[in-house]
Amino acid sequence: MATARPAPDRSLTDVPVLEKLDGLLLRQLAARMGAAPLRYALGRLTVDPPAGPPVATLRFQDRRALLGLLLDPEVRFGDAYAEGRIEVEGDLVAALEQAYRTLPEGRANPLAWLRTFRRHSPPRSRANVHHHYDLGNDFYTLWLDEQLLYTCAYFESPEQSLEQAQVAKMDHVCRKLGLQPGETVVEAGCGWGALALHMARAYGVRVRAYNLSREQVAWARDRSRREGLADRVEFVLDDYRAIRDRCDVFVSVGMLEHVGRRSYRELGRVISRSLDPERGRGLLHFIGRDRARPLNAWIRRRIFPGAYAPALAEVERRVLWPERLVTVDVENLRPHYALTLRHWRERYERAAAEGRVGRDERFRRTWRLYLAGSEASFRTGSLQLFQVLFAPTRSSGVPWTRRELYAPGPGLSWNAPTS
Amino acid sequence: MATARPAPDRSLTDVPVLEKLDGLLLRQLAARMGAAPLRYALGRLTVDPPAGPPVATLRFQDRRALLGLLLDPEVRFGDAYAEGRIEVEGDLVAALEQAYRTLPEGRANPLAWLRTFRRHSPPRSRANVHHHYDLGNDFYTLWLDEQLLYTCAYFESPEQSLEQAQVAKMDHVCRKLGLQPGETVVEAGCGWGALALHMARAYGVRVRAYNLSREQVAWARDRSRREGLADRVEFVLDDYRAIRDRCDVFVSVGMLEHVGRRSYRELGRVISRSLDPERGRGLLHFIGRDRARPLNAWIRRRIFPGAYAPALAEVERRVLWPERLVTVDVENLRPHYALTLRHWRERYERAAAEGRVGRDERFRRTWRLYLAGSEASFRTGSLQLFQVLFAPTRSSGVPWTRRELYAPGPGLSWNAPTS
């Protein structure tokens, strides 16, 4: 009785029939990726792109990683990359950019759609914020600018440093809003407080700034005391829904992504009841899209639970229109976020190479992929960055032109008569 | 047998009981107008505003005009004014502005809503256009600028002349689009052709410009021949739906108001199939609102049949998003349209005073009210003017900043890399 059995010292992947299967899967993946100039590799097998040299190689450490990618590319790619079961040899951003450009954005998973309508109760919002923003200020200090701005910068020219561009962003926002000394500002979602402090220091306004992250608020209060601004800036550890202030200016930079679509109407109500109907104006700065789509599933699962990047139409329709807040100006800063992310990633990689990003390898690779993938998303147009400037429809003064934004001085003038 | 009958030579309005009724109606009107500083008068009766001096007096020539205003203010006021049965003594624009500010914008008539979804077939569009734009070029020459631009101007400063501001508007549009010599432009709804000719002359582009108005196209072709631009600008007497060109730039100034909401998706498809996916960009300039509302009923009936001023959200949602065209920049020029209309009205009144506006008194009063009412609408925020700049989401070059728009040179650069 002769039964053919593999020699006990040969691993499964060495069996030719499985190698055939691997080849099949690799070619299947290559077919899905169409013209993307990527090479795919597993063991000693490689599949080259249909034309031209590859910008990078996707190397699979095992068949499971390859299979996973074919079954559920969004989540499985991220997890397999984080676990080191997929390696990208070559330029990670360029590889992701090619993938994003090539892959048809299929229909979104209906469950993912449903989830975007999930209610963001204050406790859930707090949990979501805690997941991301309370990773420890030390961690963010490694790769953000010195003032810890964790939102898109504004590079007056691409050569500016990240530090300069973050200050330029704050000034761009303040000058769009035409802040006048003595005015009152409410900021919803203030991060580590840089903008609130900048507004008080450089524009002479009084600010109440809201944030759900305990670590960030502690940091911001400490800084505000050190800089002698505590009498003009109040940091409130609370939800934006708790805002009851009356103000001249409402500003929110990088919070809308976490508000949840079901709460857009409520955000609009909060803005509307805060703003002075005659002199009031506001600005929303947020990651958006060209149309409604759930955010990448892996990002939602591993990085930003509950996050959603809205289409401009959704913000117009749900936040502003029901409250008769009218858009005065919209600027799309997409290329600026790509460049901001490149700066962050370079600093992050430097810190990682120097062993300063603690935690385990999986964490380090997760954040590498998140930063690289975000940069690729802004480069390809999967994500956009909108700044929307608005005012109550019947308010009196609308800026005459935007010229003052690009000239010395305090920026737009909101006090001119309407004609 | 003594029956009390009024003496046959006394008219009805002299009968005290009817005078009592008139007083009742006048007070009813005054109550509806709340705090608006207006005086109401019929015969020898007057009702003063609750506080302060009136900015104007609404004088009713007969009871029917007053009753009509109470029953159906939008349409009846316009018609009664046109027929001279209501006279506004004092500043007409200020009076209308006060009325717009005071009157709660009630729920829109459901029928009016339905009508905004009416299909704009090409023949209907042609009829609508004919109603307004084929009143005779001579008529428009009386009160538009010398190049006959019948859309919102852009006043670099409020002191500019209308002529200067219309040239500045054309340059503002061209510079937002960053026109480069040799590029191809499609213009949908070109009026008397001023923008198309300006683009070809000052920016060296080739233009195909579409319009449904026979009189306007004849005028534009004639001008183009006289100015030696006929080889670079082609005026096409056709509907925007007939556009089959491929182009670098799609521009439409003041046409969207006439497209009809049901055709927004189709307009989006036309834009999308026209634009080069890599280099393409476009601009829509249109009268809009802070939220969806049918246009004033009298304007729809007497001035612009089929017209609709959309909310920004509607244009985003129906024209741009389905085609993955993403907004790069939005500017609200509301105060500029108020000032444009003031210039038009002053010229119009001068021409009317000199007996140069032919036709009958009803026509002259209709147009006076239309121009004054439009100015008041832009002053109060009932109407807005949006310029929306957009590009295919995946196009390569997005302008880095808007600074170039406010500096010498050709305007925004669309060829820079995304980061």
Interface residues (C-beta under 8 A of the other chain):
Chain A: R101 Y154 F155 E156 S157 P158 D290 R291 A292 A311 L312 A313 E316 R317 L320 W321 P322 R324 L325 V326 T327 V328 D329 V330 E331 N332 R334 P335 H336 A338 L339 R342 F378 R379 T380 G381 Q384 F386 T393 R394 S395 V398 W400 T401 R402 R403 L405 Y406 A407 A416 P417 T418 S419
Chain B: R101 Y154 F155 E156 S157 P158 D290 R291 A292 A311 L312 A313 E316 R317 L320 W321 P322 R324 L325 V326 T327 V328 D329 V330 E331 N332 R334 P335 H336 A338 L339 R342 F378 R379 T380 G381 Q384 F386 T393 R394 S395 V398 W400 T401 R402 R403 L405 Y406 A407 A416 P417 T418 S419
